[in-house]
Amino acid sequence: MQFRYLVTGGAGFIGSAVVRKIIAATEHSVCVLDKLTYAGNLDSLAEVIAHPRLTFRRGDICDGPAVAALLAEIQPDCILHLAAESHVDRSIDGPADFIQTNVVGTFTLLDAARAYWNELKGTAREKFRFIHISTDEVYGTLGPDGAFSEETAYAPNSPYSASKAGSDHLVRAWHHTFGLPTIITNCSNNYGPCQFPEKLIPLTILNALEGKPLPVYGRGENVRDWLFVEDHAEALLSVAERGLPGQNYNIGGRSERRNIDVVHAICDIMDEIAPNGGKRRDLITFVTDRPGHDLRYAIDCGKVERELGWRAREDFESGLRKTVAWYLANTAWWTAIRSGTYGGERLGLCA
């Protein structure tokens, strides 16, 4: 069965991985809708942007009439909703953008999707899906044991996670109240090619390459489950093709690591494949912790593995090595960012 996808935020980190996967591994067509904010980058789509099954529209999910017109034009079978403000530190500095994009934008998209779906008939109506991509951060924080399941109660602790929790609740409500065939996915920390270098792994790689300090919040004891972005893209296509409306699916990599261990691993890989005469671990600098920093996240992804047959292909070591190699081989991609949009400065200090 062929799909016509609409991918919101398709020039972002996860969105571009999904779009590249659709073009490379399927016969589906895809339209990318992206506002091209600081983290949206058409260079991340360079290898597929000219493909005849891909179209691009620059636009804002908060613009209801424009979204409605686009749906009428492209007639998607499936909306993969990835457009979002996503960086916790930025949400501490400026929560308003997160409420606007993540909550108001999701409402606007849902409203347009509902109107569009109500006009569909027969097979097209049965085939349609609205898939909302969210985060494990909506569940709050864990102690040393246990993992988040699809039944875990929401307890968001940052402006970012609160905005994503709000959008999740809207998606659920549009299914239960209006019957819109929605699915929610909650993923763990993604990493891999084309990630904006404000996040821990790319920031550490680039600072290590340039011999700059490697900032680690607190003592680096915070634990995250790490998911290679290309594995996540495969999972989302599995959800689109086989997931059931009204369901939630947690997507994780089964790769829990302390932040300090992640940084150590990057240092060791860098010393091996890009030696500079010193030890990158000597560059580690412990800095004031993020306000309200959740201690630990862990995902129980058994449901998506059992019901949809998906499982992460990359373990953390193989995925991290591929990620480091990508940044070393794609200096033009990140040099433009480091020299203009973002130079690696600290965010989220509640100043």
N, C-alpha and C positions, 0 to 999 in steps of 0.2 A: 504494500500500500504506500503510495507516494503522498508526501505532505507538502503543503506550502506553509513554511514557518515565518512568523514575525518574531524577531529577537530584539527586544528592547535592551539598550545598553550593549549592543553587539560589537561596539568598538572598544569596550572595556576589557579588563583582564580575563574574567571568566567568560564573558559574552563572546569575545573574539575567539577563544578556544572552542566554544560550541560551534560558531560559524565555520571555522576552519574544518572542524570534524564533519559537519553536515556536507560541506563541499567535497572533502577528500574521501569520505567513507560511505556516502549514500548517494542516491539519485534525487534527493529532495531539493526543492528550491527554497531560498531564504531571502527575506527582506530585513535589513538592519535598520532600526530606528535608534539614533543616538544624538544627544544634544552636543556631544563633543566638549564636555567640560574638561577640567584639567586632567582627569584620568582617562578620558576617551581619546583614542589615538588610532587614526586610520593606518598608521604604519604597522599596527598589529594585524591588519587584514591585508597587508601588501601582497601576500602570495595568492590571495583568492579574490581580491577586489574587482578584477576584470573578468571574472568567470561569468558566463551567461546565465547561470542559475542564481546569481547573487545580484541584488539591487540594494542601494543605500539611500536612505532618507535622513537628512539632518532635521531633528525636531525634538520637542519637549513633551514628555508624557503628561505634563500638567496642562497642555493645550488641548482641551477636549474636542473642539471642532476639527483641529488638524488630525488628531488621532482617529476620530470617526471617519474623516475623509480617506485616510490611509487604509483603514480596514475595508471600506467600500471598494477602494481601488484594487488592493492586492488579494482580497478574499482569502485570508489565512485559514488553514485547518487547525493550526496550533499557535498559540502565543507563548513564547518562553520569555517571562518577565524578569530580566536581570538588571534593568536600569535602577540604580540606587546610589546614594551616598553611602560609603562603606567603611571609612576609617575612623576608629574609635577616638583617636586623638583629635581629629578635626571636629568630631561631634562635641567634644568638651569645649573647644574654642568657639564653635559656632553651631549650636543645636538647630537653629531655625531652618537652615538648608536641608537638614535631615528630615524634619517634619514635613517640609514642603515637598521634597522629592519622594521620600519613602512612604509617607502617609497620604498626602493630598494627591501625589502623582499616581499611586496605586489605586486610590478611589476613582480618579478620573479615567484611568485605563479600564478598570472593572466596569464602570458605567458605560463606556463606549463598547466594550466587549459584550456586555449584556444586550445592548440595543442591536448590535450586529448579529449575535447568536439568535435573538428572537425572530429575526427575519429569515434565518436559514430553514431549509426544508429537507426532509428525508435523510439520506445518507450523510449529507454535508452537516446537518445538525447533530447527528449521532457521532460523527467523527471529531467534532470540534473539542479542543481542550485549551484551558487556560492554566498554565503551569507557573507558579510563583516560587522563585528561588530565594530562600531565606537562609538563616544562619543558626548555628547551635547556641549562639550567645543569647538568644531569647530565653533560654532555660535558666540563666543565671550562672551560679558557680557551684562546683562540686568540692567535696572534701577529698581525702586521699583515695577513696574507693568509690565504686559504682560508675554508671554511665548514663547519659541521657537516652531515653527511649521516646517513641512517638507519644507516649502517655505522660511524660514528665510535665509537671505544671510549669507555666511560664513565670519567670521571675527576673526580668531584665534589669541590669544594674547600670548601664551607661545610656546616654542619650541616643547613641546609635542603636543599641539593642532594643531600647524602648520603642524607637521608631519602626524597627523591623517587626517587633511584636505587634504593634498596632496594625501594620499592613497585613500580617498573617491573619489577624482576627477579622479584618475586612474581607479578605479572600474567603475565609471559612463562612462568614455570614452571607456572602453573595451566593455561595453554593446552597446553604441550608434554607435561605429565605427565597431566593429567586430561581434555584435549580441550575445555575450556571455550572458547567462541568469543570470545576477547578481541582487542582492538585497542588499541595504545598510540599516543597522539599527544604530540609534544614541541613546544611552542610557544615563540616568542620573547617579548620583553617586551610585555605588553598595556598599552593605555591607552584611556581613553574615559570615558563617563558612569558614575557610581556607583562609582568606584574609591576605596577607603578612603584618606584623605589622609595616610598615612604614606609613600606611594610618591612618587617624584621629581616626576612631572608634576602631580598634584593638590596636593601640598605646595607646589610652586613657584607654582602659580596662586593658591592661597589666601593665601600669604604676600605675594605681589605685590599682591593686592587690598587687603590690610590694611597694606601699607607696612612689613612685617617683613623682616629679613634673609633672603636666599635662599641656604641652605647648599648648597655644592657640594663633594663629597668630593675630597680631593687637589687636583689642578689641572683636574679635569673631563675628563681624557683617556680615561676608560673608554668603550668603544663598545658599543652595544646595537643590535639590530635591533628596530624598533618595529612592532607589529601592532595595528591598531584593533580594539577588542573586538567590535564588531558583525561585522567580517570574520571574526574567529575563530569566532564563533557560527555563521555560515554554513558555515564549514569543518567544524565538528564535526557539523552535520547532514548534510553531504555524506559524511563518514566513516560516520555511522550508517546511511545509506541505501545506500551503494555500496562502503564499505571491506571489505576481505577479512580474515577472522579470521587471527590469527597475524602480521599485518603491523604495522609502525610507519610513521607518517606525520609528517614534520616540517612544521610550519605556521609560516610567517613572513610578514612584510610587505614584504620587500625594501626596507627603509628603515633602513639603518645610520646612526647619528648618534652623535657624541661627546656625553657628558652636558652639557658646557658649551654645545654648540651647541643642544641641546634647551632649556636654560634661556634662552639668548639669544632663541630663537624665541618662547618664551612671553612674555618681557619685551616684545618688539616688538609682539606681538599685543595684549597688555594695554595698552600705551601707545596703540595705535590705537583700540581699542574701549572702553576704560575708563580714559581719561587721568586722572592725578591731579596734573598740574602738574610732574612730574619725570620722570626716566628710570629705569625699573625696573632696567636693567642696573647702575645705581649701588648697588643693594641686594645684589648678588652678594657672598657671603662664602665664601671657601675655608676648609674645615674639615679636621681630621684625617681621613685616609682610613679607610675601613672595613677592619678586619683581614682579610687574605686576599682583598682585592677583585680579582676576575677582571678582566683587562684588556679582553678583547673577546669578544663572542659574535656569530656570524653564522649564519644558517640557509639551507641549500640546500633550498628547498621545491619543487623540480622534480618530485618524485615525486607529491605530492598534486595538483599542477597537471596533470601528464600523465595520471595514472590516474583521477582523480576529477573533473577539469574545474573545479576551484576555483581562483580567483585573487583576491587582495585587491583590493577596489574602491577603497579610500582610499589615496592617497599620504600621506606624513607631514604635509605642509603642510595638506591639506584635513582630515585627521582631527584634527590638533591644533587647528585653528581651531574645529571642531565641539565639541571637548572643552572648550576655554576658554569658549565660548558657553554650554555646558550648565552649567558650574559658576556662571557669572554669573547664569544664569536660575533656578537651583535652590538658592537660599541656605538654604531651610528644611532641605534634605537634609543639608547639611554643617554648618550651624550647630549642630545637635543633637550632632554628633560633636565639633566643636571646643570646645564648652562642657562636654562631659562625658567621653566615652570616650577621646579623644585630642586633645591641644592643640597638637601639632606638635613635641613635644620630641624630642631626639636619642636614638636607640636604638643598641645594638650596639657599645658601646665597650669591652667585655671588662672592665668595672669590677669 
